[in-house]
Amino acid sequence: MRPAVRQGAWQVRRGRWTCVVLVAAALAVGTAGCGSEGRTLNVFAAASLTEPFGRLETVFEQRHPDVDVRLNLVGSTTLGSQITEGAPADVFASANEQAMADVAADMDGEPEPFATNRLTIAVPPGNPADIQGFDDLAGGGATVVVCRPQVPCGAAAREVAELAGTSLSPASEEQDVKDVLNKVVTREADAGLVYRTDVRAAAGKVEEVRIPQASRAENRYPIAVSARAAEPELAAEFRDLVLGDEGRRVLGEAGFGTP
């Protein structure tokens, strides 16, 4: 029978020990010795990792029943800004190395690459604007959406445009790659530059038009434990899950490459 928690001190009552926690003592020492409290692990991850990290969240929580993994899934640049402003991140997984480098002072140890990805063109089913390649995006006849230049998928779009020897005039620049994808899914755009993994995740809702130049502009995804992690060992376990065989299997099934 689990001891009851009351305000007071340890005392004997009716022949049983009753664990009572002093509020003041709990504030002073930061812990209470009466049973295990649930723990929280805050994982900040690039929006393009939504599907595989959702699966890894489940795996980790099954292995640690007392742990609640909370995923913060938005653009890597936004996550980096949140971290530098003091947000309680325990683990950070970025969609490119630059976003990780920008928060290097807030990380513990050297970030480790765990996946690769490349850009592609997402179009609505049936490809109503007849997008055949990158040149069709630059002609001005189609409504095209991309990520903001500061976001990894936006930086990749700019690099691919340079490799293709052209430039884009997008209808909008979105905060993260899932916002771009949603514009295509809802047919607000004729085409969007997203990652190949996003097209796979939205199978049936969009179609893919591949970009040959994208193979020369791959994104490398690094992961690191925050220097301010509440439980560094627990955070390191999640990092190791991502880097290990289970993580590679889940990422591979989602379409990510290995670094």
Phi, psi and omega in degrees: 000127182288133180301144178282146178261125179222166178271118183158229179217174177299134181207157176264132180218121180054039174078004179238146174283133176243123181274118181236130185257125173286128179299317181296320180293321179298321178292326183288316185260345176080003179219161174227140188265030187243071180092165184267131175270152176294149181247154180240136175239117182266112181251117177264119185221147179304146183302328181292349179266008186308309186290306181294324180287334173297320178290320180290330173302314180297316179300314183294318181291330176293325179280336180231082185300339181268004185250133174253109178277123179247116182268132173249105190243096175216191179297144183301323180294319177297317178298317179299319178296319179297320181294314181294337177273002173102010179299145187281068177275138174259326179223142177233126175239115186256157179275353170205169186284333180293317179298325177289319180299328181294339180242024184305323181293341181263359181257156179254108180086182184277128176298148181241130178289141182227350182198163173229161180205161177218157184283153174208175179256125173260133178229157176297158178306134182090348177049061186301332180272001177056050177284120181251345182183183185298326181299329180290340178281334185269354185283344179090355182273347182245150175275113186243138175238146180221176172277158174302148182302332182285342182273145181309318180290333175286320177296320178294322179298318179295321180294318179295321178298320178295319178295328179277354179070033181217183178220160182247151172235077187292153177287332177202156176240118189263164183289327179206173188292331179291329175294320177297312180302318181297325178298325179283318180302319181273004178063026171282346179225150176281335182199152176216144177270112182227182175273155179300328179295329179290322177296319179296318181295332181255031182306131181094339179260337177218165173239164185248137169239112187284153180244111182304321183293341185296336179294342179262007181224047182291145172269136172253128184262118175257158178226145180208157174271137179292143176292344179252020180302134181296321177228089185305322182293320178294317178299320179295328177294320178293317177304315182292329175297315179297319183281341185276188184299317181296316179298316180295323179296313181296316179296319180296320179293335178275354177103002179282149175266172177262143182287000000 
